[in-house]
Amino acid sequence: MKGLNPMSRMGEVVLSVISAFMTLLGIVLVTVLVVGGSNVLNDETFTAEFQNILANDPTLTEADRQLMGDVDLIADLFGIFGWVFIIVLVISLILNIIGIVSISKNKSPKLAGVMFIIAGVFAGIISLTSILLYIAAIMCFVRKPPVQFAEQEEYYSPEKTL
């Protein structure tokens, strides 16, 4: 029984690795979306066509046309919010990796639990990735190592039994 670990943290590691993979996939997808969307919004032919459609739409008021007609502002806001979201996801991934390293070999489960909670908040309050991280954090806090008793002699006396 020497090779078996009485307190394996495999569940926490699996959940956190799955969420790290999902976060990495999210970073790649959001990066493609931001770069592609910024290129489209900065294209002159798209801008001209977009303003032409706004000018010919009878349901829009003049205030709506002015607000939506500023494509440069929309492109700038799209780029800024997109890159901020990417940075937040990268921070979540880094915290998740720190948690994985902390939980491996059962080094510091409380630190790992805190890192998983913070990474879950950065990954999105109620996204699938954050829910996996919250479950891993709860497992880090709740699971305790088994109590190891020193070998004791049993005090059994046949005279005292009824």
ChimeraX attribute file (.defattr): number of C-alpha atoms within 10 A of each C-alpha:
attribute: neighborCount
match mode: 1-to-1
recipient: residues
	/A:1	5
	/A:2	5
	/A:3	5
	/A:4	7
	/A:5	10
	/A:6	10
	/A:7	12
	/A:8	15
	/A:9	18
	/A:10	13
	/A:11	13
	/A:12	25
	/A:13	18
	/A:14	14
	/A:15	19
	/A:16	29
	/A:17	18
	/A:18	14
	/A:19	26
	/A:20	25
	/A:21	13
	/A:22	17
	/A:23	22
	/A:24	16
	/A:25	12
	/A:26	17
	/A:27	19
	/A:28	12
	/A:29	12
	/A:30	17
	/A:31	16
	/A:32	12
	/A:33	14
	/A:34	20
	/A:35	14
	/A:36	12
	/A:37	16
	/A:38	20
	/A:39	13
	/A:40	14
	/A:41	20
	/A:42	16
	/A:43	11
	/A:44	10
	/A:45	11
	/A:46	14
	/A:47	17
	/A:48	13
	/A:49	11
	/A:50	15
	/A:51	17
	/A:52	12
	/A:53	13
	/A:54	19
	/A:55	15
	/A:56	10
	/A:57	10
	/A:58	9
	/A:59	8
	/A:60	13
	/A:61	12
	/A:62	12
	/A:63	9
	/A:64	11
	/A:65	16
	/A:66	14
	/A:67	12
	/A:68	16
	/A:69	19
	/A:70	12
	/A:71	18
	/A:72	14
	/A:73	13
	/A:74	16
	/A:75	17
	/A:76	14
	/A:77	13
	/A:78	16
	/A:79	19
	/A:80	14
	/A:81	12
	/A:82	19
	/A:83	16
	/A:84	11
	/A:85	19
	/A:86	19
	/A:87	14
	/A:88	18
	/A:89	23
	/A:90	19
	/A:91	16
	/A:92	27
	/A:93	25
	/A:94	15
	/A:95	22
	/A:96	28
	/A:97	19
	/A:98	16
	/A:99	30
	/A:100	25
	/A:101	16
	/A:102	19
	/A:103	23
	/A:104	16
	/A:105	14
	/A:106	17
	/A:107	11
	/A:108	15
	/A:109	25
	/A:110	19
	/A:111	17
	/A:112	28
	/A:113	27
	/A:114	19
	/A:115	24
	/A:116	33
	/A:117	25
	/A:118	21
	/A:119	32
	/A:120	28
	/A:121	20
	/A:122	19
	/A:123	28
	/A:124	16
	/A:125	15
	/A:126	12
	/A:127	12
	/A:128	15
	/A:129	23
	/A:130	26
	/A:131	20
	/A:132	23
	/A:133	30
	/A:134	25
	/A:135	18
	/A:136	25
	/A:137	26
	/A:138	17
	/A:139	17
	/A:140	23
	/A:141	14
	/A:142	12
	/A:143	12
	/A:144	10
	/A:145	10
	/A:146	8
	/A:147	6
	/A:148	6
	/A:149	6
	/A:150	6
	/A:151	6
	/A:152	6
	/A:153	6
	/A:154	6
	/A:155	6
	/A:156	8
	/A:157	7
	/A:158	7
	/A:159	6
	/A:160	6
	/A:161	6
	/A:162	4
